[in-house]
Amino acid sequence: MTVAQIHPCPESLERHLTVAGPVFRRFADLLTLVRVDVYGRPGEAALKQMRSKAQLLGNSPVVVHELHSGFSRAADSPASG
């Protein structure tokens, strides 16, 4: 299962994790979290909370992806010539 959440700011994510954190403990033995992907820049508090959640639900990695814009092409791509 994949779960996607969209937050307008780091504070919104931190609030969600603070409110929902105790709920995660209730079902920790029912699932194994594989990976947490974060797109953008979470605040330090949110990152710490996500790492704690990941450890509780399977000790999975938390991967932060910086925001990027634009396009890139491989040098040997047929479309680049």
N, C-alpha and C positions, 0 to 999 in steps of 0.2 A: 504494500500500500504506500502511496506517496501522499504526503500532506503538504499543501502550499499555504503560506500565510503572507499577507502583504500588509506592511505597516508603513504609515506615512513618515515616521520619524523614529529614531532610536528609543525615545522615551515611551512610545506606544508599545514597542516590543518588550521593553523592560517591564512595563505595567502588566502586559499579558503574562510574562513569565512569572512575575510575583504572584499574581492572582491564581494562575493555573498550576503553579509548582506543586502545591500540596496534593492536587488531583493526580499528578503523574505517579506519585508513590503508591496510590491505590492499585494500579494495574501494572506495576513494574515487572511482576513475575509472569505476566501474560504475554509479553512481547519482547522482542529484541530489536532495538534501534540499530540500523546499519550505518547511517551517515546523516550528518546535518550539513546542508549547504546554505550559506548565507550570502546573499548578493547585495553589495553595498557595504557601508561602514557601520557596524553596530557599535554602540557605546561599550566601554569597558565593563560596566555592570551587566549589561545584557550578554556579552560574550562569556563572562564568568558564569552566569546563570545557565546558558546553553551548554557549556562544558560540564557543569554539574548534572544537568538533565541527561546529557549523553552518557555520562558515567553511570548514572542510576539505571538507565534503560539499555545497557549493553556495552558500555565503555567504547562507544563508537567515536570516530573522528569528527571534529567540527572544522569545516573548511570554509574560509572566508574568501569570496571572489570579489575583487575590486571592480568597480563600474568601469566600463569601456564604451567608447563610441566609435563609429566609423566601420569601415570594412577593410579586410586584408585578403590578399590572394596569394596562393602558393606560386612560387616562381615558375614552376613547370606546369601550371594549370593551363588547359587548352583555352580557357576563357581569357587568359592574360596576354595572349599573343595577338 
